[in-house]
Amino acid sequence: MFDLFFPGRKELETLLQRVSENPLLAVLLMINPLEAFRLLNIVPQFFTEFLLPSSGEDAPLVEALLQALRAGRTTLDQPQVIITPPPAPEPVAAPAEAPATTAANTTTPALALTIAKPALQRALQVYAKSNFQGKEFVFPAQSWMDVTTRGDTVTLELEERRARIVARLQGSIAFKLGGRQFDMKAQNASFPIEVNVLAALRVDPQSQLFVQVTEGAVNIGRTPLPNRIAKDLVANLTETIGNIPLVQLPTSFEIPGDPPAELALRLRPITITSDGLALEFDL
């Protein structure tokens, strides 16, 4: 039994080590610390007025966490799902939708291009390196605890007629007790977060191809978050990776001559496959 009335660093480090071994325990500690302490057979004697559970909307998640932890698991069976509103429109030069389709066109295109999935992933890596990787989002979880997430990678998952943006982050917790802060990151007590959101392809007036977060269900992997933090994180991610530029599309091609002729191109609906994007243009 720990004496937690005036916890020293050694006692806290022991507690944090237990939490660091299982990310689900870290999540339970964010939502309902009293249940987490009971599960660890610890009777907290400090700041009990602060150890209050989050709002009732997290009650079903607490029950799922307790069942998983008692079974010795480190992930849940199903991802956490957050329903999101549509992203706010761009104030200037909002991208225009280029709907994905697999419907056959009866005429032969004037120009056909394929952008393979590795090339798309490379474009996302370049974007993420400057705009997402290492970026921190801090969320006060309780009056005695802060949660920090740090951006890691952004990838694009492609299926037939569908695209998803997958953002991976690392989360950590910092305790604030008696005016002192004890950072779980020093104990390697981080936990993975994976956010999976439906995306659409857009082409802006300058013929830049974007991948854009769309309205719908967002999956937060099998390491969930308290509902309020999850919603805040999704909102922050939507703002950060809401529109990711991929490539500059061709708008014309030149026919040699004296003088040379320039033929304008018109993009057909974009076809999404598991291997990449198929782009076809008419004159």
C-alpha positions as CSV (number, residue, x, y, z in Angstrom):
1,M,0.0,0.0,0.0
2,F,1.4,3.4,-0.9
3,D,1.2,6.3,1.5
4,L,-0.1,9.0,-0.9
5,F,-1.0,11.7,1.6
6,F,2.3,13.5,0.7
7,P,3.7,11.4,-2.1
8,G,7.4,11.5,-2.8
9,R,9.0,11.0,-6.2
10,K,9.8,7.4,-5.4
11,E,6.2,6.5,-4.7
12,L,5.0,8.4,-7.7
13,E,7.6,6.8,-10.0
14,T,6.4,3.4,-8.8
15,L,2.8,4.3,-9.5
16,L,3.7,5.8,-12.9
17,Q,5.6,2.7,-13.9
18,R,2.5,0.6,-13.3
19,V,0.5,3.0,-15.5
20,S,3.2,3.1,-18.2
21,E,2.9,-0.7,-18.6
22,N,-0.6,-0.5,-19.9
23,P,-2.0,2.4,-22.0
24,L,-5.6,1.5,-21.0
25,L,-4.7,2.1,-17.3
26,A,-3.4,5.6,-18.3
27,V,-6.8,6.3,-20.0
28,L,-8.7,5.1,-17.0
29,L,-6.6,7.3,-14.8
30,M,-7.6,10.3,-16.9
31,I,-11.3,9.5,-16.8
32,N,-11.9,8.0,-13.3
33,P,-8.8,8.1,-11.1
34,L,-10.6,6.5,-8.1
35,E,-11.4,3.4,-10.2
36,A,-7.8,3.3,-11.4
37,F,-6.5,3.4,-7.9
38,R,-8.9,0.7,-6.7
39,L,-7.8,-1.5,-9.6
40,L,-4.1,-1.0,-8.4
41,N,-5.1,-1.7,-4.8
42,I,-4.2,1.9,-3.8
43,V,-6.2,4.0,-1.4
44,P,-5.5,7.6,-2.3
45,Q,-5.3,10.0,0.7
46,F,-4.4,13.2,-1.1
47,F,-6.5,15.8,-2.9
48,T,-9.6,13.5,-2.9
49,E,-11.7,16.5,-3.9
50,F,-9.8,16.6,-7.2
51,L,-10.1,12.9,-7.9
52,L,-13.5,13.2,-9.6
53,P,-14.6,11.2,-12.6
54,S,-15.2,13.0,-15.9
55,S,-18.7,13.6,-17.2
56,G,-21.2,10.8,-17.5
57,E,-20.6,10.5,-21.3
58,D,-17.5,8.5,-20.4
59,A,-19.3,6.0,-18.2
60,P,-19.6,3.2,-20.9
61,L,-15.9,3.7,-21.7
62,V,-14.9,3.3,-18.1
63,E,-16.8,0.0,-17.9
64,A,-15.1,-1.2,-21.1
65,L,-11.7,-0.2,-19.7
66,L,-12.3,-2.0,-16.4
67,Q,-13.3,-5.2,-18.2
68,A,-10.3,-5.1,-20.5
69,L,-7.8,-4.4,-17.7
70,R,-9.2,-7.2,-15.5
71,A,-8.7,-9.5,-18.4
72,G,-5.1,-8.4,-18.7
73,R,-5.5,-6.7,-22.0
74,T,-3.7,-3.5,-23.3
75,T,-6.2,-2.5,-26.0
76,L,-10.0,-2.6,-26.5
77,D,-11.7,-4.8,-29.0
78,Q,-13.2,-1.9,-31.0
79,P,-11.9,1.5,-31.9
80,Q,-13.4,4.6,-30.2
81,V,-15.7,6.5,-32.7
82,I,-16.2,10.3,-32.6
83,I,-18.8,11.8,-34.9
84,T,-17.4,15.1,-36.3
85,P,-19.1,18.1,-37.9
86,P,-17.9,19.2,-41.4
87,P,-14.8,21.3,-41.5
88,A,-15.2,25.0,-41.8
89,P,-14.9,26.2,-45.4
90,E,-11.8,27.9,-46.5
91,P,-12.3,31.7,-46.5
92,V,-10.5,32.2,-49.8
93,A,-10.1,29.9,-52.8
94,A,-11.8,26.9,-51.2
95,P,-11.0,23.6,-53.0
96,A,-13.7,22.4,-55.3
97,E,-14.6,18.7,-55.0
98,A,-13.3,16.2,-57.5
99,P,-15.5,13.3,-56.7
100,A,-14.1,9.8,-56.8
101,T,-15.7,7.3,-59.1
102,T,-15.1,4.0,-60.8
103,A,-17.8,4.5,-63.5
104,A,-16.4,3.8,-67.0
105,N,-16.3,6.7,-69.5
106,T,-17.2,5.7,-73.0
107,T,-14.6,8.0,-74.6
108,T,-10.9,7.7,-74.6
109,P,-9.3,10.5,-72.5
110,A,-6.8,12.9,-74.1
111,L,-4.4,12.3,-71.3
112,A,-4.2,9.6,-68.5
113,L,-2.0,9.7,-65.5
114,T,-1.5,7.5,-62.5
115,I,-0.3,8.6,-59.1
116,A,0.9,5.5,-57.3
117,K,0.4,5.2,-53.5
118,P,4.1,5.5,-52.6
119,A,4.2,8.9,-54.3
120,L,1.1,10.1,-52.4
121,Q,2.7,8.8,-49.1
122,R,5.8,10.8,-49.9
123,A,3.8,13.9,-50.4
124,L,2.1,13.4,-47.0
125,Q,5.5,12.8,-45.4
126,V,6.8,16.1,-46.7
127,Y,3.7,17.9,-45.4
128,A,3.8,16.2,-42.0
129,K,7.5,16.9,-41.5
130,S,6.8,20.7,-41.5
131,N,3.2,20.8,-40.2
132,F,2.6,17.8,-37.9
133,Q,5.6,15.8,-36.8
134,G,6.6,16.9,-33.3
135,K,3.6,19.3,-33.0
136,E,2.2,19.2,-29.4
137,F,-1.4,19.4,-28.3
138,V,-2.0,20.0,-24.6
139,F,-5.3,19.2,-22.9
140,P,-6.1,19.7,-19.2
141,A,-7.6,16.4,-18.2
142,Q,-8.2,17.2,-14.5
143,S,-7.1,20.0,-12.2
144,W,-4.3,17.7,-11.1
145,M,-3.3,16.3,-14.5
146,D,-2.5,17.4,-18.0
147,V,-2.5,15.3,-21.2
148,T,-0.1,16.0,-24.0
149,T,-0.1,14.5,-27.5
150,R,2.7,14.8,-30.0
151,G,2.3,14.3,-33.7
152,D,4.2,11.5,-35.3
153,T,3.2,10.4,-38.8
154,V,0.4,11.0,-41.4
155,T,-0.4,8.4,-44.0
156,L,-3.1,7.8,-46.6
157,E,-5.0,4.5,-46.7
158,L,-6.7,3.8,-50.0
159,E,-9.5,1.4,-50.8
160,E,-11.7,1.2,-53.9
161,R,-13.5,4.6,-54.2
162,R,-12.4,5.6,-50.6
163,A,-9.5,7.4,-48.9
164,R,-8.7,7.8,-45.3
165,I,-6.1,9.9,-43.5
166,V,-4.4,8.1,-40.6
167,A,-2.6,10.3,-38.1
168,R,-0.4,8.7,-35.4
169,L,0.5,10.4,-32.2
170,Q,2.1,9.7,-28.9
171,G,0.3,10.7,-25.7
172,S,1.8,11.4,-22.2
173,I,0.5,12.5,-18.8
174,A,1.9,15.0,-16.4
175,F,0.7,15.0,-12.7
176,K,0.5,18.3,-10.9
177,L,0.4,17.7,-7.1
178,G,1.0,20.2,-4.4
179,G,2.4,22.7,-6.8
180,R,4.9,20.2,-8.2
181,Q,4.7,18.5,-11.6
182,F,5.7,14.9,-12.1
183,D,6.0,14.1,-15.8
184,M,5.2,10.6,-16.9
185,K,7.3,11.2,-20.1
186,A,10.4,10.9,-18.0
187,Q,9.3,7.3,-17.1
188,N,8.6,6.4,-20.8
189,A,4.9,6.3,-20.0
190,S,3.7,7.3,-23.4
191,F,0.7,5.7,-25.1
192,P,0.0,5.4,-28.8
193,I,-2.9,7.2,-30.4
194,E,-4.1,6.5,-33.9
195,V,-6.8,8.7,-35.5
196,N,-8.5,7.4,-38.7
197,V,-10.7,9.9,-40.6
198,L,-12.5,9.7,-43.9
199,A,-11.0,12.0,-46.6
200,A,-12.0,13.4,-50.0
201,L,-10.0,14.6,-52.9
202,R,-10.3,18.2,-53.9
203,V,-9.0,20.3,-56.7
204,D,-8.6,24.0,-56.0
205,P,-8.9,26.9,-58.6
206,Q,-5.1,26.7,-59.1
207,S,-5.4,23.0,-60.1
208,Q,-3.7,21.8,-56.9
209,L,-4.9,18.3,-55.8
210,F,-5.7,18.2,-52.0
211,V,-6.7,15.4,-49.7
212,Q,-9.2,16.9,-47.2
213,V,-10.8,15.7,-44.0
214,T,-14.6,15.2,-44.4
215,E,-17.6,15.0,-42.1
216,G,-18.2,11.6,-40.6
217,A,-17.0,9.1,-38.0
218,V,-13.4,9.4,-36.7
219,N,-11.9,6.2,-35.3
220,I,-9.4,6.6,-32.5
221,G,-7.7,3.2,-32.6
222,R,-8.0,0.8,-29.7
223,T,-6.4,3.0,-27.2
224,P,-9.3,5.4,-26.5
225,L,-9.3,8.8,-24.9
226,P,-11.8,10.6,-22.6
227,N,-14.6,11.9,-24.7
228,R,-13.8,15.6,-24.2
229,I,-10.1,15.1,-25.0
230,A,-10.9,13.0,-28.0
231,K,-13.2,15.6,-29.4
232,D,-10.7,18.4,-28.8
233,L,-7.9,16.3,-30.4
234,V,-10.1,15.6,-33.5
235,A,-10.9,19.3,-33.8
236,N,-7.2,20.2,-33.5
237,L,-6.2,17.6,-36.1
238,T,-8.9,18.7,-38.5
239,E,-7.5,22.2,-38.2
240,T,-3.9,21.0,-38.6
241,I,-4.3,18.4,-41.4
242,G,-7.7,19.5,-42.8
243,N,-6.3,20.2,-46.2
244,I,-3.1,18.5,-47.3
245,P,-1.7,19.4,-50.7
246,L,-0.6,16.5,-52.8
247,V,0.4,17.5,-56.4
248,Q,0.0,20.2,-59.0
249,L,-2.2,18.9,-61.8
250,P,-1.4,19.7,-65.4
251,T,-3.8,22.2,-67.0
252,S,-2.6,22.0,-70.6
253,F,0.0,20.5,-72.9
254,E,1.9,22.0,-75.8
255,I,2.0,20.7,-79.4
256,P,5.2,21.7,-81.2
257,G,4.7,23.9,-84.2
258,D,5.4,27.4,-85.5
259,P,3.9,28.8,-83.5
260,P,3.3,26.0,-81.0
261,A,-0.2,25.3,-79.9
262,E,-1.4,24.9,-76.4
263,L,-4.4,22.6,-75.6
264,A,-6.3,23.1,-72.3
265,L,-7.1,20.0,-70.2
266,R,-10.2,19.3,-68.3
267,L,-10.1,16.8,-65.4
268,R,-12.6,14.0,-65.3
269,P,-13.8,12.6,-61.9
270,I,-10.8,11.0,-60.1
271,T,-10.7,7.2,-59.6
272,I,-9.4,5.9,-56.3
273,T,-8.0,2.4,-56.1
274,S,-6.0,0.6,-53.4
275,D,-2.9,1.2,-55.5
276,G,-3.2,4.9,-56.1
277,L,-5.2,7.5,-58.1
278,A,-6.1,7.4,-61.8
279,L,-6.4,10.8,-63.4
280,E,-8.0,11.3,-66.8
281,F,-8.3,14.6,-68.8
282,D,-10.3,15.7,-71.7
283,L,-9.5,18.6,-74.1
